[in-house]
Amino acid sequence: MSLLDEQGELLAEPGIENPLALKPPHFAPRAKRVIYLFMHGGPSHVDTFDPKPRLTQDHGKPIPFKLSLTFNPKGQGGLMKSPWGFRQYGESGIPVSELFPRVAQHVDDLCVIRSMVGDGVDHGGALLQLNTGTINFTRPSLGSWVLYGLGTENQNLPGFITIKPSFFHGGAKNWGSAFLPGAYQGIPIGNDRTDAKDLMKEPIEHLLSKGVTSEQQRYELEMLQKINRHHASMNEADPKLEARIQSFELAFRMQMGAREILDVDRESEATKKLYGLDDPMTVDFGWQCLLSRRLSEAGVRFVKCSHSYKWDQHAELARLHARNAREVDKPIAGLLTDLKARGLLKDTLVIWGGEFGRTPFAERDGRDHNPYGFTIWMAGGGVKPGMIYGATDEFGYHAVEDHMHIHDLHATILHLLGMNHEKLTYRYAGRNFRLTDVEGVVAHKIMV
């Protein structure tokens, strides 16, 4: 049951514009939707997708280069080789470390970006910049901008969903809509302290109202909305009240349409095994990845899965990075396999990465934060497959070729979705704001 007619008007209040209605892109998009696989804490690029033989050659030697601003300047040791070996995979020959043997089987679908650059050396600033474009202000998140620009294809589900996010390092600001209307904020499913097995039973709390029929709920909602609308008409524009009105409508529609989508138990045993739901080590992120596919297939515009907060290895790099990779490798490979088999990968942009990388020198038996040159990868959604873009120096400390700043990443994501980042603006406090502020260069080289 939908409360919206074909023109996108609320049936409960005809004539009121639906903020989530589909909107035309600026130009033909390569991608229709985004799945963001976020590795909270900062995985080490020199131990995953950016091998550095020089670190093996000079292991233990003093740092031979000038250091930029560092998170923990007192803990620096010498150069540190990777505990893992690298192999080339696929026709593209892209090297991947032993940490990701299953993802490595998909390198011919990946665009590995080795030249990411950010401005935050701490998690809080780095996460905010990655998610909102700024390290020190409250601004709309990437998913909110995408939803504002394009609307959503399924009016019975939120257009922007974040699965198991962390409340650390900015919390809700990382999926909030800030000064954009509240309809564009991300809807969290659980959090990083919620057990996936519990979420499988009830992904969204109170989605079902016991002892009340849908007709009774509809009547209660209509009465409540009439009161809210009357209150709104008696006062100046109140964005919080408007967001509340829209959230009540969406909540009712979700009761009608979300239960089936959120129930991963409807999948075959083979599919659940593909994502690792049969293994206690992989069940958590496997459930997130499988749910992200179901949500994306159902028309949700932007889905974010979070492996939180596990990748911050200032110590015990070898043990903890190995554990972390084991938890996500099979689920990610399963997601890529499934999307491709269903014909969804071609117009679904999959993004993997953390808020920064790690230093090529040691901090105890781990590595410090490094925002000056790190790796993410993309797949599907119009990016060139089997490609390496950009490079870091021989130690893996600074990006030296085809720099991609966070602003450039955001501009590129929006472009793949058919939006000009300079034209996607919102008027607030007397000026036009945009996700990329006054910066951002689209990386056309990575596009098919």
Secondary structure, DSSP 8 states (H G I E B T S, - for coil): --SB-TT-BBTTSTT-B-TTS----SS--S-SEEEEEEETT---GGGTT---HHHHHTTT----S---S-S-GGGEEEE---SS-EEEETTTTEEEETT-TTGGGGGGGEEEEEEEE-S-SSHHHHHHHHHHS-SSS----HHHHHHHHH--S-TTS-SEEEES--SSTTGGGGT--TTS-GGGS-EEES-TTS-HHHHHH-SSTT-S-TT--HHHHHHHHHHHHHHHHHHHHTSS--HHHHHHHHHHHHHHHHHHHHHHHH-GGGS-HHHHHHTTTTSTTTHHHHHHHHHHHHHHHTT-SEEEEEETT----SS-HHHHHHHHHHHHHHHHHHHHHHHHHTT-GGGEEEEEE-S-EEEEEEETTEEEEE-SSEEEEEESTTB-SSEEE-EE-TTSSSEEES-EEHHHHHHHHHHHTT--TTT--EEETTEEE-TTTT-----GGGB-
